[in-house]
């Protein structure tokens, strides 16, 4: 569904495209948080947007501070 309609959904959501049908008007209302999603398209879009806006988790295998290979400390010292 997103492959076929994602571009139109995005333009409606961003206000770049005026809703032409009653379904599109309801879709825009869902995007603005004015009503709960009822159609499959509305539910898919809301779920998709929540997924892409969620912060990504980053996991490391080491417990220490991240280290950069070959990093040099170029701070000034009195040594």
C-alpha positions in Angstrom: 0.0 0.0 0.0 2.8 2.4 0.9 4.5 1.6 -2.4 1.4 2.6 -4.4 0.1 5.5 -2.3 2.9 6.6 -0.1 3.8 9.7 -2.2 0.2 10.9 -2.1 -0.2 10.1 1.6 3.0 12.1 2.3 1.8 15.1 0.3 -1.6 15.1 2.0 0.1 14.8 5.4 2.5 17.7 4.7 -0.2 19.9 3.2 1.4 20.0 -0.2 -1.7 18.5 -1.8 -5.3 19.5 -1.2 -7.7 16.6 -0.3 -9.9 16.0 -3.3 -12.3 13.3 -1.8 -14.0 12.8 1.5 -11.6 9.9 2.2 -8.7 12.2 1.7 -10.2 14.8 4.0 -10.6 12.2 6.7 -7.0 11.0 6.1 -5.8 14.6 6.6 -7.9 14.8 9.8 -6.2 11.7 11.1 -2.7 13.1 10.2 -3.5 16.2 12.2 -4.7 14.1 15.2 -8.3 15.3 14.9 -9.7 11.8 14.7 -8.6 8.2 15.2 -7.6 6.1 12.1 -10.4 4.0 10.8 -9.5 2.9 7.3 -6.6 0.5 6.5 -4.8 3.3 4.7 -5.0 5.6 7.8 -3.8 2.8 10.1 -0.9 1.9 7.9 0.2 5.5 7.5 0.0 6.3 11.2 2.0 3.1 12.0 4.6 3.9 9.4 5.0 7.5 10.6 5.4 6.3 14.2 8.0 3.8 13.1 10.2 6.2 11.1 10.0 8.9 13.8 11.0 6.6 16.6 14.6 7.0 17.8 16.9 4.2 16.7 18.5 2.0 19.4 22.2 1.6 19.2 23.8 -1.4 20.7 27.5 -2.1 21.2 29.3 -5.3 22.1 31.8 -3.6 24.4 30.8 -2.1 27.8 33.4 0.7 27.7 33.4 4.1 26.0 33.4 4.1 22.2 36.9 4.5 20.9 38.1 5.7 17.6 40.9 3.9 16.0 44.0 6.0 15.7 42.5 8.9 17.6 45.2 11.2 19.0 44.8 13.7 21.9 45.9 17.1 20.6 45.1 19.1 23.7 47.6 21.6 24.9 49.6 20.6 28.0 52.5 22.1 29.9 54.6 18.9 29.7 
